[in-house]
């Protein structure tokens, strides 16, 4: 299961790299066209905007998976182990709650914008909001997995807060070392 999830998140990283490269190429091409030829592609701005939106949302999934979101562990480092576990559980439950709200709101916006399209590319506008569904569901699953590892596997908060680097090894963060 871990191999499957790691390959899935590797796919997300590849998709992010594609969106970043496409966004940079389109913007660079448009700058060159406007500067030298006083023209440009109107559609490139919409595609670059969509790439940026997807890049941000998919990046937040990757950051949650790798435990690289901004975290402040100054309280956790000063409380006993049981309190650390309770606080970690509450934080994960809060993340899940917010992601459920994001998912519901994104779904409503997808339904509301089913018939709307962008002007230049005629791309359906609901694609902007659909990535919120993917992000909300993905981070909810990650949060549930974190709670499962806390309660069933009895992992310590220190282990759960370890940052995963690109080589697959873990680094402990902050004062919990």
N, C-alpha and C positions, 0 to 999 in steps of 0.2 A: 504494500500500500504506500509505503514511504517513497519507493522508486517512482510509482505512478504520480504521486503528488509533486515530487521534485521535477519530473519531466513536464508536468503540467505547468508549473511555475517557470520552468526554463522556457516553455513555449510563450508564456506571457512576457518574459524578458526579451525574447526574439521579436515578438510583436511590437513591444515598446521601441526597440531599436529601429524597426522598420518605420514606425510612425515618426520617430525623431528624424531619421534620414530623409523621409519624404517631405516633412515639414521644412527642414533646412533647405533641401533642393528647390522646393517650390518658391520659398521666400527669396532665396538667392537668385533664382531665375527671373523672378518678377522685378527685383531691384535692378538687375543688369538690363532687362528689357526697358524699364522705365528710364533709366539713366542714359542709355545709349540710343534707344530707338523711340522714346517718348510714347511707349505703348506698354501693354502688359496683359496678362490673362486675368480676367475678372474672377474666373472660377477658382484660381489658385488660392485666393484668400480664404474662400469657404472651405476648401479641402485642408488647407493648413490649420484653420481654426478647428476643424473636426479632429485632425491628427493631434493637436495640442490637448483638446478635451480628453480624448482617449488616453493619451500619454499620462496625463495627471491622474485619471481614475485608475488605470491599470497600475501605475506606479504606487498608488496607495495600497493596492492589493499586495503587490510585491513587498512593500515596506512592512505591512502587517505580518506577512508570512515570515519574513526574515527578522522580525522584531526590531526594526530600525526606525520606528516612529519616535518622535520626541517624547521622552519619558523623564519624570522627575522621581527619583527613588530616595530622596532625602527622608521622607517619612518612613518608608519601608525599612530603611537601614537602621532605624532607631526603635523598632518595635519587635516583640518576640515572634517566633516562627508562626504560631497560630494566628496572630494578628496579621502577619504578612499574607498568609493564605486567605484569610477573610477579605482583606483589602484587594488582593489580586482577583478573587472571585467577583467582588463588587465592581471592579473596573471592567472586567470581561463582560459581566452582565450589562453594564452601562453601554459598552461598545455594541453589544448585540442589540440592545434597545434602540440605539441611534441608527444602526444599520437597518433595522426593521422599518423605522420611520422613513429612512432614505429609500428603501425598496418600495414601500407603499406610495410615496410621493412620486418616485420615478415612474411607477406603473400608471398612476393617474395622468401624468404628463405625456406618457407614450400614447395612452388612449385618447387624450385630448388633442394631440397633434398628429393623429393618423393621416389626415388628409392634407396637411400643410407641407410645403416644400420650400427649399431655399431658392432664391431667385436665379442665380447664375448656373448652378449645377443641377437643379431640380432634384437634389438629394432630399429624401424624406427627413423632416426635422425630428421625427421621433427617434432617429438614430442617436441624436445628442443625449436624449434622456434614457435610452435603452442601456447605455453603459452604466448608468446609475443602478439599474437592476442587477447587472453582472457584479458590480462592486459591492452592493449591499448584500447580495446572497453569498458572495465569496468571503467577505470579511465576517459575516455571521457564522459561516461554517468554520472559519479559522478560530473565531472566539469560542464556539462550542467545543472545538477540538482542544483548545487551551484549557477550558473548564474540565473536560473529560480527563486530560492528562493530569490536572491538579487533583481531581477527586478519585479517579480510578487507579491511575498509575502511581499516585502519591508522589509525584515529582515535586521537588522543592521550588519555591518561588525563584530562587537563585538560578536554577536550571531553566526554568520557564522564561526568564528574562535574558537568557544568554543570546547574544547577537550572532546570527549566522552570517559568516562572510562568504565570499564567492567561491572559496575552495571547499566549502562544506564544513569547515571547522567552526567551533563556537568560541566566542570571546565573552567573558562576563563583563557586564557594564556597571558603571557607577560604584557606589559604596557597598554593594552587597558582596563584593569579592572576599 
